[in-house]
Amino acid sequence: MQKNSLRKWVMWVLLGTALLIILSLLSILNNVGYSNVKQIIRLQTSGPSILRIEHPTEGMERYLTKDQDNPQERLKSRMTREGWIYEQQEGNGYFFTKGNQQAIVTLRKWNHFYVIYSIKAGIVNLEG
């Protein structure tokens, strides 16, 4: 009889653990967004170092990059490649100019592995 109750207990513990894992994954998927999860996988498996992801605010764009090899310098390099001149940094905002235009790119650490750049839509395409 003891053996049977131990098996039931182990089965309930395993079932509870599996349920917690599934709920955690669903919560992450809900917070991140399905299309953004696809972009994370694409960033991990392909060549681009910066990928566009969905932005919840109309008129803004977000880009995802890995938090390795200095993402601040990657941003400056990409903006310079597009003809923008780095001016200064204030907090998490990076200020760039091009002619009489000004662009402000905010950099936010998303988690241990990724950084998100946010910029007004239509200014520059950082993807690539």
DSSP file with accessible surface (Angstrom, degrees, kcal/mol):
  #  RESIDUE AA STRUCTURE BP1 BP2  ACC     N-H-->O    O-->H-N    N-H-->O    O-->H-N    TCO  KAPPA ALPHA  PHI   PSI    X-CA   Y-CA   Z-CA
    1    1 A M     >        0   0  197      0, 0.0     4,-1.7     0, 0.0     5,-0.2   0.000 360.0 360.0 360.0 -38.1    0.0    0.0    0.0
    2    2 A Q  H  >  +     0   0  164      1,-0.2     4,-2.0     2,-0.2     5,-0.2   0.874 360.0  54.2 -63.2 -40.0    2.9    2.4    0.8
    3    3 A K  H  > S+     0   0  149      1,-0.2     4,-2.0     2,-0.2    -1,-0.2   0.896 107.2  51.1 -62.8 -39.9    4.5    1.9   -2.6
    4    4 A N  H  > S+     0   0   84      1,-0.2     4,-2.0     2,-0.2    -1,-0.2   0.903 110.3  47.7 -65.8 -42.5    1.2    2.8   -4.3
    5    5 A S  H  X S+     0   0   70     -4,-1.7     4,-2.2     2,-0.2    -1,-0.2   0.854 109.9  53.5 -70.1 -32.7    0.8    6.1   -2.4
    6    6 A L  H  X S+     0   0  105     -4,-2.0     4,-2.6     2,-0.2     5,-0.2   0.920 108.2  50.4 -66.2 -40.7    4.4    7.0   -3.1
    7    7 A R  H  X S+     0   0  161     -4,-2.0     4,-2.5     1,-0.2    -2,-0.2   0.909 110.6  49.2 -62.3 -42.9    3.8    6.5   -6.8
    8    8 A K  H  X S+     0   0  118     -4,-2.0     4,-2.5     2,-0.2    -1,-0.2   0.921 111.3  49.8 -62.6 -42.9    0.8    8.7   -6.7
    9    9 A W  H  X S+     0   0  163     -4,-2.2     4,-2.3     2,-0.2    -2,-0.2   0.933 112.2  46.7 -62.4 -45.9    2.7   11.4   -4.8
   10   10 A V  H  X S+     0   0   65     -4,-2.6     4,-2.6     1,-0.2     5,-0.2   0.913 111.7  52.1 -63.2 -40.6    5.6   11.3   -7.3
   11   11 A M  H  X S+     0   0  116     -4,-2.5     4,-2.6    -5,-0.2    -2,-0.2   0.926 110.1  47.7 -63.1 -43.4    3.1   11.4  -10.2
   12   12 A W  H  X S+     0   0  168     -4,-2.5     4,-2.7     2,-0.2    -1,-0.2   0.896 111.4  51.0 -65.7 -38.5    1.3   14.5   -8.7
   13   13 A V  H  X S+     0   0   62     -4,-2.3     4,-2.5     2,-0.2    -2,-0.2   0.937 112.7  45.7 -64.5 -45.2    4.7   16.3   -8.1
   14   14 A L  H  X S+     0   0  115     -4,-2.6     4,-2.5     2,-0.2    -2,-0.2   0.915 113.7  49.2 -64.1 -41.6    5.7   15.6  -11.7
   15   15 A L  H  X S+     0   0  102     -4,-2.6     4,-2.4    -5,-0.2    -2,-0.2   0.923 112.3  48.3 -64.1 -42.9    2.3   16.7  -13.1
   16   16 A G  H  X S+     0   0   33     -4,-2.7     4,-2.3     2,-0.2    -2,-0.2   0.907 111.8  49.5 -64.1 -41.0    2.5   19.9  -10.9
   17   17 A T  H  X S+     0   0   69     -4,-2.5     4,-2.3     2,-0.2    -2,-0.2   0.928 111.2  48.7 -64.5 -44.4    6.0   20.7  -12.1
   18   18 A A  H  X S+     0   0   44     -4,-2.5     4,-2.5     1,-0.2    -2,-0.2   0.913 110.8  51.4 -61.8 -41.2    5.0   20.2  -15.8
   19   19 A L  H  X S+     0   0  100     -4,-2.4     4,-2.7     1,-0.2     5,-0.2   0.915 109.3  50.0 -63.8 -42.0    2.0   22.4  -15.3
   20   20 A L  H  X S+     0   0  114     -4,-2.3     4,-2.3     2,-0.2    -1,-0.2   0.904 110.7  49.7 -63.2 -40.5    4.2   25.2  -13.8
   21   21 A I  H  X S+     0   0   95     -4,-2.3     4,-2.4     2,-0.2    -2,-0.2   0.939 112.0  47.8 -64.2 -44.5    6.7   25.0  -16.6
   22   22 A I  H  X S+     0   0   93     -4,-2.5     4,-2.5     1,-0.2    -2,-0.2   0.930 112.5  48.6 -63.5 -44.3    3.9   25.2  -19.2
   23   23 A L  H  X S+     0   0   96     -4,-2.7     4,-2.2     1,-0.2    -1,-0.2   0.895 110.9  51.3 -63.7 -38.1    2.3   28.2  -17.4
   24   24 A S  H  X S+     0   0   67     -4,-2.3     4,-2.4    -5,-0.2    -1,-0.2   0.926 110.7  47.9 -63.9 -44.9    5.6   29.9  -17.2
   25   25 A L  H  X S+     0   0  110     -4,-2.4     4,-2.6     2,-0.2    -2,-0.2   0.906 111.8  49.8 -63.7 -40.1    6.2   29.4  -21.0
   26   26 A L  H  X S+     0   0  100     -4,-2.5     4,-2.5     2,-0.2    -1,-0.2   0.892 110.1  51.3 -65.9 -37.5    2.8   30.7  -21.8
   27   27 A S  H  X S+     0   0   60     -4,-2.2     4,-2.4     2,-0.2    -2,-0.2   0.928 111.2  47.2 -64.7 -43.5    3.3   33.7  -19.6
   28   28 A I  H  X S+     0   0   97     -4,-2.4     4,-2.7     2,-0.2     5,-0.4   0.941 112.7  49.4 -62.4 -45.6    6.6   34.5  -21.3
   29   29 A L  H  X S+     0   0   63     -4,-2.6     4,-2.5     1,-0.2    -2,-0.2   0.910 111.6  49.5 -61.2 -39.9    5.0   34.1  -24.7
   30   30 A N  H  < S+     0   0  132     -4,-2.5    -1,-0.2     1,-0.2    -2,-0.2   0.909 115.1  43.1 -66.9 -41.2    2.2   36.3  -23.7
   31   31 A N  H  < S+     0   0  126     -4,-2.4    -2,-0.2    -5,-0.2    -1,-0.2   0.859 122.8  36.7 -72.7 -38.1    4.5   39.1  -22.4
   32   32 A V  H  < S-     0   0   26     -4,-2.7     4,-0.2    -5,-0.2    -2,-0.2   0.848 108.5-123.3 -85.1 -37.2    7.0   38.9  -25.3
   33   33 A G     X  -     0   0   19     -4,-2.5     4,-1.9    -5,-0.4     5,-0.2   0.207  16.1-102.0  96.6 137.9    4.6   38.2  -28.2
   34   34 A Y  H  > S+     0   0  155      1,-0.2     4,-2.0     2,-0.2     5,-0.2   0.912 120.4  49.6 -61.0 -45.1    4.6   35.3  -30.6
   35   35 A S  H  > S+     0   0   30      1,-0.2     4,-1.8     2,-0.2    -1,-0.2   0.870 110.0  52.2 -66.1 -32.9    6.1   37.2  -33.5
   36   36 A N  H  > S+     0   0    6      2,-0.2     4,-2.3     1,-0.2    -1,-0.2   0.865 105.6  54.3 -69.7 -33.9    8.9   38.6  -31.2
   37   37 A V  H  X S+     0   0   39     -4,-1.9     4,-2.3     2,-0.2    -2,-0.2   0.921 106.9  52.0 -63.7 -40.3    9.7   35.1  -30.0
   38   38 A K  H  X S+     0   0  109     -4,-2.0     4,-2.4     1,-0.2    -2,-0.2   0.908 109.3  50.0 -60.9 -39.4   10.1   34.1  -33.7
   39   39 A Q  H  X S+     0   0   40     -4,-1.8     4,-2.8     2,-0.2    -1,-0.2   0.879 107.1  53.9 -68.2 -36.4   12.5   37.1  -34.1
   40   40 A I  H  X S+     0   0   30     -4,-2.3     4,-2.0     2,-0.2    -2,-0.2   0.940 110.7  46.5 -61.5 -44.6   14.5   36.0  -31.0
   41   41 A I  H  X S+     0   0  101     -4,-2.3     4,-1.7     1,-0.2    -2,-0.2   0.928 112.6  50.1 -63.7 -41.8   14.9   32.6  -32.6
   42   42 A R  H  X S+     0   0  102     -4,-2.4     4,-1.8     1,-0.2    -2,-0.2   0.902 109.2  51.7 -63.3 -40.2   15.9   34.2  -35.9
   43   43 A L  H  < S+     0   0    2     -4,-2.8    -1,-0.2     1,-0.2    -2,-0.2   0.884 112.1  47.0 -64.2 -36.2   18.4   36.4  -34.2
   44   44 A Q  H  < S+     0   0   94     -4,-2.0    -1,-0.2    -5,-0.2    -2,-0.2   0.802 121.2  34.9 -74.3 -29.3   20.0   33.3  -32.5
   45   45 A T  H  < S+     0   0  109     -4,-1.7     2,-0.2    -5,-0.2    -2,-0.2   0.528 111.8  53.2-108.6  -7.2   20.1   31.2  -35.7
   46   46 A S  S  < S-     0   0   50     -4,-1.8     0, 0.0     2,-0.2     0, 0.0  -0.645  84.3 -98.6-125.0-175.2   20.9   33.6  -38.5
   47   47 A G  S    S+     0   0   75     -2,-0.2    -4,-0.1     2,-0.0    -1,-0.0   0.795  79.6 101.7 -77.2 -34.2   23.3   36.3  -39.6
   48   48 A P        -     0   0   36      0, 0.0    -2,-0.2     0, 0.0     3,-0.1  -0.240  49.7-162.7 -59.7 141.8   21.6   39.6  -38.7
   49   49 A S  S    S+     0   0   42     79,-1.5    17,-0.6     1,-0.2     2,-0.4   0.614  79.1  39.3 -96.8 -14.9   22.9   41.3  -35.6
   50   50 A I  E     -A   65   0A   0     78,-1.5    78,-2.6    15,-0.1     2,-0.4  -0.994  68.9-176.1-135.7 129.3   19.9   43.6  -35.2
   51   51 A L  E     -A   64   0A   0     13,-2.5    13,-3.7    -2,-0.4     2,-0.3  -0.964  26.7-118.2-126.6 142.6   16.2   42.7  -36.0
   52   52 A R  E     -A   63   0A  83     -2,-0.4     2,-0.3    11,-0.3    11,-0.3  -0.566  34.3-176.2 -75.5 137.9   13.1   44.7  -36.0
   53   53 A I  E     -A   62   0A  11      9,-2.6     9,-0.9    -2,-0.3   -17,-0.1  -0.837  35.4 -75.6-127.4 168.9   10.4   43.6  -33.5
   54   54 A E        -     0   0  114     -2,-0.3     7,-0.1     7,-0.1    -1,-0.1  -0.300  38.9-153.1 -64.7 146.0    6.9   44.9  -32.8
   55   55 A H        -     0   0   47      5,-0.2     5,-0.1     1,-0.1     4,-0.1  -0.985  11.1-146.0-120.2 131.9    6.4   48.1  -30.9
   56   56 A P  S    S+     0   0  110      0, 0.0     2,-0.5     0, 0.0    -1,-0.1   0.704  81.2  75.1 -70.4 -15.5    3.2   48.6  -28.9
   57   57 A T  S >  S-     0   0   79     -3,-0.0     3,-1.4     1,-0.0     2,-0.1  -0.840  85.5-121.3-103.9 130.4    3.2   52.3  -29.7
   58   58 A E  T 3  S+     0   0  186     -2,-0.5     3,-0.1     1,-0.2    63,-0.0  -0.374  97.4  26.5 -63.3 138.7    2.1   53.7  -33.1
   59   59 A G  T 3  S+     0   0   41      1,-0.3    62,-2.7    -4,-0.1     2,-0.3   0.537 103.8  97.1  86.1   5.6    4.9   55.7  -34.8
   60   60 A M  E <   - B   0 120A  67     -3,-1.4     2,-0.4    60,-0.3    -1,-0.3  -0.911  55.4-153.8-125.0 153.7    7.7   54.0  -33.0
   61   61 A E  E     - B   0 119A  31     58,-3.2    58,-2.3    -2,-0.3     2,-0.4  -0.956   5.0-158.4-124.9 147.3   10.0   51.2  -34.0
   62   62 A R  E     -AB  53 118A  35     -9,-0.9    -9,-2.6    -2,-0.4     2,-0.4  -0.970   3.4-165.3-125.4 144.7   11.9   48.7  -31.9
   63   63 A Y  E     -AB  52 117A   0     54,-2.5    54,-2.7    -2,-0.4     2,-0.4  -0.979   9.5-145.9-129.2 142.2   15.0   46.7  -32.7
   64   64 A L  E     +AB  51 116A   1    -13,-3.7   -13,-2.5    -2,-0.4     2,-0.3  -0.867  22.8 165.3-110.3 136.5   16.4   43.7  -30.9
   65   65 A T  E     -AB  50 115A   0     50,-2.3    50,-2.8    -2,-0.4     2,-0.2  -0.961  40.9 -93.4-142.9 161.3   20.1   42.8  -30.6
   66   66 A K  E     - B   0 114A  52    -17,-0.6     2,-1.6    -2,-0.3    48,-0.3  -0.487  32.1-124.7 -74.6 145.5   22.2   40.6  -28.4
   67   67 A D  S    S+     0   0   47     46,-2.8     2,-0.3    -2,-0.2    47,-0.1  -0.489  79.9  90.9 -89.3  63.9   23.7   42.0  -25.3
   68   68 A Q  S    S+     0   0   97     -2,-1.6    -2,-0.1     1,-0.1    45,-0.0  -0.969  70.1  33.1-149.2 160.1   27.2   41.1  -26.2
   69   69 A D  S    S-     0   0  133     -2,-0.3     5,-0.1     1,-0.1    -1,-0.1   0.887 126.0 -62.2  56.7  40.2   30.1   42.8  -28.0
   70   70 A N     >  -     0   0   79      3,-0.1     4,-1.8     1,-0.1     3,-0.4   0.967  51.4-159.4  58.1  81.9   29.0   46.3  -26.8
   71   71 A P  H  > S+     0   0    4      0, 0.0     4,-2.1     0, 0.0     5,-0.1   0.779  89.8  62.8 -64.1 -23.0   25.5   47.0  -28.2
   72   72 A Q  H  > S+     0   0   62      2,-0.2     4,-2.3     1,-0.2     5,-0.1   0.936 106.4  43.1 -65.9 -45.0   26.1   50.8  -27.6
   73   73 A E  H  > S+     0   0   96     -3,-0.4     4,-2.6     2,-0.2    -1,-0.2   0.847 110.4  56.6 -69.6 -32.5   29.0   50.7  -30.2
   74   74 A R  H  X S+     0   0   37     -4,-1.8     4,-2.4     2,-0.2    -1,-0.2   0.919 108.5  48.1 -62.7 -41.8   26.9   48.5  -32.5
   75   75 A L  H  X S+     0   0    0     -4,-2.1     4,-2.7     2,-0.2     5,-0.2   0.948 112.4  47.4 -62.7 -50.0   24.2   51.2  -32.4
   76   76 A K  H  X S+     0   0   38     -4,-2.3     4,-2.5     1,-0.2    -2,-0.2   0.915 113.2  49.2 -59.2 -42.7   26.7   54.0  -33.1
   77   77 A S  H  X S+     0   0   79     -4,-2.6     4,-2.4     2,-0.2    -1,-0.2   0.918 111.9  47.8 -63.1 -44.1   28.3   52.1  -35.9
   78   78 A R  H  X S+     0   0   24     -4,-2.4     4,-1.2     2,-0.2    -2,-0.2   0.910 113.2  47.7 -66.3 -40.4   24.9   51.3  -37.6
   79   79 A M  H  <>S+     0   0    0     -4,-2.7     5,-2.6     2,-0.2     3,-0.3   0.915 111.2  51.1 -67.4 -40.3   23.8   54.9  -37.3
   80   80 A T  H ><5S+     0   0   85     -4,-2.5     3,-2.0    -5,-0.2    -2,-0.2   0.913 105.8  55.9 -61.9 -40.7   27.1   56.1  -38.8
   81   81 A R  H 3<5S+     0   0  141     -4,-2.4    -1,-0.2     1,-0.3    -2,-0.2   0.842 106.5  51.2 -59.8 -31.2   26.7   53.7  -41.6
   82   82 A E  T 3<5S-     0   0   69     -4,-1.2    -1,-0.3    -3,-0.3    -2,-0.2   0.309 128.4 -98.0 -90.3   6.2   23.3   55.3  -42.4
   83   83 A G  T < 5S+     0   0   43     -3,-2.0     2,-0.3     1,-0.3    -3,-0.2   0.552  79.2 134.9  94.4   6.9   24.9   58.8  -42.4
   84   84 A W      < -     0   0    5     -5,-2.6     2,-0.5    -6,-0.1    -1,-0.3  -0.680  46.4-139.8 -91.2 146.3   24.0   59.9  -38.8
   85   85 A I  E     -C   97   0A 105     12,-3.3    12,-2.4    -2,-0.3     2,-0.3  -0.917  17.7-125.2-108.8 126.6   26.6   61.6  -36.6
   86   86 A Y  E     +C   96   0A  76     -2,-0.5    10,-0.2    10,-0.2     3,-0.1  -0.527  33.6 170.5 -70.0 130.0   26.7   60.7  -32.9
   87   87 A E  E     -     0   0A 103      8,-3.1     2,-0.3     1,-0.4     9,-0.2   0.827  51.0 -40.5-105.1 -57.0   26.4   63.7  -30.7
   88   88 A Q  E     -C   95   0A  89      7,-1.0     7,-3.0     2,-0.0     2,-0.4  -0.982  41.8-118.8-165.4 169.7   26.0   62.6  -27.1
   89   89 A Q  E     -C   94   0A  91     -2,-0.3     2,-0.4     5,-0.2     5,-0.2  -0.978  19.5-178.6-122.8 134.0   24.4   60.3  -24.6
   90   90 A E  E >   -C   93   0A 112      3,-2.6     3,-2.3    -2,-0.4     2,-0.2  -0.941  66.6 -50.6-130.8 109.7   22.0   61.3  -21.8
   91   91 A G  T 3  S-     0   0   63     -2,-0.4     0, 0.0     1,-0.3     0, 0.0  -0.451 123.3 -20.0  63.7-123.9   20.9   58.4  -19.7
   92   92 A N  T 3  S+     0   0   90     -2,-0.2    15,-2.4    -3,-0.1     2,-0.4   0.315 118.1 100.8 -98.7  10.7   19.7   55.7  -22.0
   93   93 A G  E <   -CD  90 106A   5     -3,-2.3    -3,-2.6    13,-0.2     2,-0.5  -0.818  54.6-161.1-100.2 133.1   19.1   58.1  -24.9
   94   94 A Y  E     -CD  89 105A   8     11,-2.9    11,-2.6    -2,-0.4     2,-0.4  -0.961  12.3-149.1-113.0 123.4   21.7   58.4  -27.7
   95   95 A F  E     +CD  88 104A  31     -7,-3.0    -8,-3.1    -2,-0.5    -7,-1.0  -0.807  18.8 175.8-101.1 131.1   21.4   61.6  -29.8
   96   96 A F  E     -CD  86 103A   0      7,-2.8     7,-2.8    -2,-0.4     2,-0.3  -0.938  11.6-157.0-131.1 150.8   22.4   61.6  -33.5
   97   97 A T  E     +CD  85 102A  35    -12,-2.4   -12,-3.3    -2,-0.3     2,-0.3  -0.953  11.8 179.6-128.2 152.3   22.2   64.3  -36.1
   98   98 A K  E >  S- D   0 101A  86      3,-2.0     3,-2.2    -2,-0.3     2,-0.3  -0.843  71.3 -48.7-149.7 104.4   22.0   64.2  -39.9
   99   99 A G  T 3  S-     0   0   82     -2,-0.3    -1,-0.0     1,-0.3   -15,-0.0  -0.500 124.3 -22.3  65.5-123.2   21.9   67.6  -41.6
  100  100 A N  T 3  S+     0   0  164     -2,-0.3     2,-0.3    -3,-0.1    -1,-0.3   0.299 119.2 100.2-101.4  10.9   19.1   69.5  -39.7
  101  101 A Q  E <   -D   98   0A 100     -3,-2.2    -3,-2.0     2,-0.0     2,-0.4  -0.681  54.8-158.6 -93.6 150.4   17.5   66.3  -38.5
  102  102 A Q  E     -D   97   0A 114     -2,-0.3     2,-0.4    -5,-0.2    -5,-0.2  -0.988   4.9-168.6-128.2 139.4   17.9   64.9  -35.0
  103  103 A A  E     -D   96   0A   3     -7,-2.8    -7,-2.8    -2,-0.4     2,-0.5  -0.985   5.9-160.5-126.2 137.6   17.2   61.3  -33.9
  104  104 A I  E     -D   95   0A  76     -2,-0.4     2,-0.5    -9,-0.2    16,-0.4  -0.982   7.6-169.8-118.5 120.4   17.1   60.0  -30.4
  105  105 A V  E     -D   94   0A   0    -11,-2.6   -11,-2.9    -2,-0.5     2,-0.4  -0.947   9.0-152.7-110.0 124.3   17.6   56.2  -29.9
  106  106 A T  E     -DE  93 118A  47     12,-2.4    12,-2.5    -2,-0.5     2,-0.5  -0.811   5.0-153.5 -97.1 141.9   16.8   54.8  -26.5
  107  107 A L  E     + E   0 117A  18    -15,-2.4     2,-0.4    -2,-0.4    10,-0.2  -0.951  14.9 179.1-116.6 127.6   18.6   51.7  -25.4
  108  108 A R  E     - E   0 116A 107      8,-2.5     8,-3.2    -2,-0.5     2,-0.5  -0.994  29.9-128.1-133.5 128.4   17.0   49.4  -22.9
  109  109 A K  E     - E   0 115A 118     -2,-0.4     6,-0.2     6,-0.2     3,-0.1  -0.627  23.5-171.6 -72.5 121.3   18.4   46.1  -21.5
  110  110 A W        -     0   0   61      4,-2.0     2,-0.2    -2,-0.5     5,-0.2   0.900  60.5 -38.6 -85.1 -45.5   15.5   43.7  -22.1
  111  111 A N  S    S-     0   0   65      3,-1.4     3,-0.3     0, 0.0    -1,-0.3  -0.850  83.9 -60.3-157.8-162.7   17.0   40.8  -20.1
  112  112 A H  S    S+     0   0  152     -2,-0.2     3,-0.0     1,-0.2    -3,-0.0   0.743 131.8  32.8 -63.6 -22.0   20.4   39.1  -19.6
  113  113 A F  S    S+     0   0  137      1,-0.1   -46,-2.8   -47,-0.1     2,-0.3   0.592 112.6  51.7-113.4 -15.5   20.8   38.3  -23.3
  114  114 A Y  E     -B   66   0A  19    -48,-0.3    -4,-2.0    -3,-0.3    -3,-1.4  -0.930  50.0-160.1-134.2 154.1   19.1   41.1  -25.3
  115  115 A V  E     -BE  65 109A   2    -50,-2.8   -50,-2.3    -2,-0.3     2,-0.5  -0.961  15.0-146.0-127.2 144.5   19.0   44.9  -25.7
  116  116 A I  E     -BE  64 108A   1     -8,-3.2    -8,-2.5    -2,-0.3     2,-0.4  -0.952   4.4-158.1-115.5 129.5   16.2   46.8  -27.4
  117  117 A Y  E     -BE  63 107A   0    -54,-2.7   -54,-2.5    -2,-0.5     2,-0.4  -0.893  10.7-164.2 -98.9 135.0   16.7   50.0  -29.4
  118  118 A S  E     +BE  62 106A  13    -12,-2.5   -12,-2.4    -2,-0.4     2,-0.3  -0.975  16.4 159.8-121.2 137.2   13.6   52.3  -29.7
  119  119 A I  E     -B   61   0A   1    -58,-2.3   -58,-3.2    -2,-0.4   -14,-0.1  -0.984  47.4 -85.4-150.7 154.1   13.4   55.1  -32.3
  120  120 A K  E >   -B   60   0A 140    -16,-0.4     3,-1.3    -2,-0.3     4,-0.4  -0.360  59.7 -98.2 -60.7 139.0   10.7   57.1  -34.0
  121  121 A A  T 3  S+     0   0   39    -62,-2.7    -1,-0.1     1,-0.2     4,-0.1  -0.249 102.4  21.3 -63.1 142.5    9.4   55.3  -37.1
  122  122 A G  T 3  S+     0   0   72      2,-0.2    -1,-0.2    -3,-0.1     3,-0.1   0.406  93.1 101.8  84.8  -1.3   10.7   56.3  -40.5
  123  123 A I  S <  S-     0   0   46     -3,-1.3     2,-0.3     1,-0.3    -2,-0.1   0.955  93.8 -22.5 -76.8 -54.4   14.0   57.8  -39.2
  124  124 A V        -     0   0   13     -4,-0.4     2,-0.7    -5,-0.0    -1,-0.3  -0.988  53.7-124.2-156.5 151.8   16.4   55.0  -40.0
  125  125 A N        +     0   0   73     -2,-0.3    -4,-0.0     1,-0.1   -73,-0.0  -0.914  25.2 177.3-104.0 109.4   16.3   51.2  -40.5
  126  126 A L        +     0   0    0     -2,-0.7    -1,-0.1    -9,-0.1   -76,-0.1   0.536  41.1 118.9 -86.5  -8.4   18.7   49.6  -38.1
  127  127 A E              0   0   54    -78,-0.1   -76,-0.2   -79,-0.1    -2,-0.1  -0.268 360.0 360.0 -65.2 141.6   18.0   46.1  -39.2
  128  128 A G              0   0   40    -78,-2.6   -78,-1.5   -76,-0.0   -79,-1.5  -0.749 360.0 360.0 143.5 360.0   20.7   44.0  -40.6
